[in-house]
Amino acid sequence: MGALPVRERDGRLEVCLITTRETSRWSIPKGWPMKGRNDWEAARIEAEQEAGLVGTVGEKPCGSFIYWKRQAEHFDLVEVCVYPLHVNATLPTWKEIGQRQVRWVLPADAALVVEEPGLSSLLQGMKR
């Protein structure tokens, strides 16, 4: 599951992208299911741990995409259900602060820099 962090700034919708730890590709906060948590709640927790983002998460996915996850000796095809996260605060420090870059950008710009075609399509379809 993953979180699509959004905010409104100066009348424009922005999305938050983060870099992956291993390959430094631009993506969204994402992770694996968490025992005892709904997927939407796990997505909210991932956004807080990976980017220091706090807000209200939607309980219904706004889309999904697939990507190849690099493992030690092989790749796994992973489907990511994406939940909207309406960000209202950023923490001054968070778990993975020194491991990732975090950037707020317009959805159209985000669609250009992410490498997963499905995520790019999801970003392109966002209302401006």
C-alpha positions as CSV (number, residue, x, y, z in Angstrom):
1,M,0.0,0.0,0.0
2,G,1.0,3.6,-0.5
3,A,0.0,7.1,0.4
4,L,-0.5,9.9,-2.1
5,P,0.2,13.0,0.0
6,V,-1.5,16.2,-1.2
7,R,-1.9,19.7,0.0
8,E,-3.1,23.0,-1.3
9,R,-0.6,25.9,-1.5
10,D,-1.3,29.3,-3.0
11,G,-4.5,27.9,-4.6
12,R,-2.7,25.0,-6.3
13,L,-2.7,21.3,-5.6
14,E,0.7,19.9,-4.8
15,V,1.8,16.3,-4.2
16,C,4.7,15.1,-2.1
17,L,7.3,12.8,-3.6
18,I,10.2,11.0,-1.8
19,T,13.2,9.2,-3.1
20,T,13.5,5.5,-2.6
21,R,16.3,4.4,-0.2
22,E,18.1,2.0,-2.5
23,T,17.9,3.6,-6.0
24,S,17.0,7.2,-5.2
25,R,14.1,7.1,-7.7
26,W,11.2,9.5,-7.1
27,S,8.1,7.8,-5.8
28,I,5.4,8.1,-3.0
29,P,5.6,6.8,0.5
30,K,4.8,3.1,0.4
31,G,5.3,-0.1,2.3
32,W,4.0,-3.6,3.2
33,P,0.8,-4.4,5.1
34,M,1.0,-4.1,8.9
35,K,-0.4,-6.7,11.2
36,G,-3.4,-5.3,13.1
37,R,-3.7,-2.3,10.8
38,N,-6.0,-1.5,7.9
39,D,-4.1,-0.8,4.6
40,W,-5.1,2.9,4.7
41,E,-3.8,3.3,8.2
42,A,-0.5,1.6,7.2
43,A,-0.2,4.0,4.3
44,R,-0.6,6.9,6.8
45,I,2.1,5.5,9.0
46,E,4.5,5.0,6.1
47,A,4.1,8.6,5.1
48,E,4.9,9.7,8.6
49,Q,8.0,7.5,8.9
50,E,9.3,8.1,5.4
51,A,8.5,11.8,4.9
52,G,7.4,13.2,8.3
53,L,3.9,13.9,6.9
54,V,0.8,14.1,9.2
55,G,-2.8,14.4,8.0
56,T,-6.0,12.7,7.2
57,V,-6.0,9.6,5.1
58,G,-8.9,8.3,2.9
59,E,-10.1,4.9,3.7
60,K,-10.8,4.1,0.0
61,P,-7.9,3.9,-2.6
62,C,-7.7,6.6,-5.2
63,G,-5.9,4.2,-7.6
64,S,-3.2,1.6,-7.8
65,F,0.0,0.9,-9.8
66,I,2.5,-1.9,-10.2
67,Y,6.3,-1.9,-10.1
68,W,9.3,-4.2,-9.9
69,K,10.7,-4.3,-6.3
70,R,14.4,-5.0,-6.2
71,Q,15.2,-7.8,-3.8
72,A,18.7,-9.2,-2.9
73,E,18.8,-11.7,-5.7
74,H,15.6,-11.1,-7.8
75,F,12.8,-8.7,-8.5
76,D,9.2,-9.0,-7.4
77,L,6.2,-7.6,-9.2
78,V,4.3,-5.6,-6.6
79,E,0.8,-3.9,-6.8
80,V,0.5,-0.8,-4.7
81,C,-3.0,0.4,-3.6
82,V,-2.8,4.1,-3.2
83,Y,-4.7,6.0,-0.5
84,P,-5.0,9.8,-0.5
85,L,-3.4,11.6,2.4
86,H,-4.5,15.2,3.0
87,V,-1.4,16.7,4.7
88,N,-1.9,19.3,7.3
89,A,1.6,19.3,9.0
90,T,5.1,18.2,8.6
91,L,7.1,16.9,11.5
92,P,10.4,18.6,12.3
93,T,12.1,15.2,12.5
94,W,11.0,11.6,11.5
95,K,12.3,8.1,11.4
96,E,13.9,8.1,7.8
97,I,14.8,11.8,7.7
98,G,18.4,11.2,6.6
99,Q,17.6,8.4,4.2
100,R,15.3,10.1,1.6
101,Q,14.8,13.4,-0.1
102,V,11.3,15.0,0.1
103,R,9.8,17.4,-2.4
104,W,6.4,19.1,-2.9
105,V,5.6,19.5,-6.6
106,L,2.7,20.0,-9.0
107,P,1.0,16.7,-10.0
108,A,2.0,17.3,-13.7
109,D,5.7,17.7,-12.7
110,A,5.5,14.6,-10.4
111,A,4.1,12.6,-13.3
112,L,7.2,13.5,-15.4
113,V,9.8,12.4,-12.8
114,V,8.4,9.1,-11.4
115,E,9.5,6.0,-13.3
116,E,6.4,3.8,-12.7
117,P,4.0,4.3,-15.6
118,G,1.0,3.5,-13.5
119,L,1.9,6.0,-10.9
120,S,2.6,8.6,-13.6
121,S,-0.9,8.0,-15.0
122,L,-2.4,8.3,-11.5
123,L,-0.7,11.7,-11.0
124,Q,-1.6,12.9,-14.5
125,G,-5.3,12.2,-13.7
126,M,-5.4,14.4,-10.6
127,K,-7.6,17.4,-10.6
128,R,-5.5,20.6,-10.8
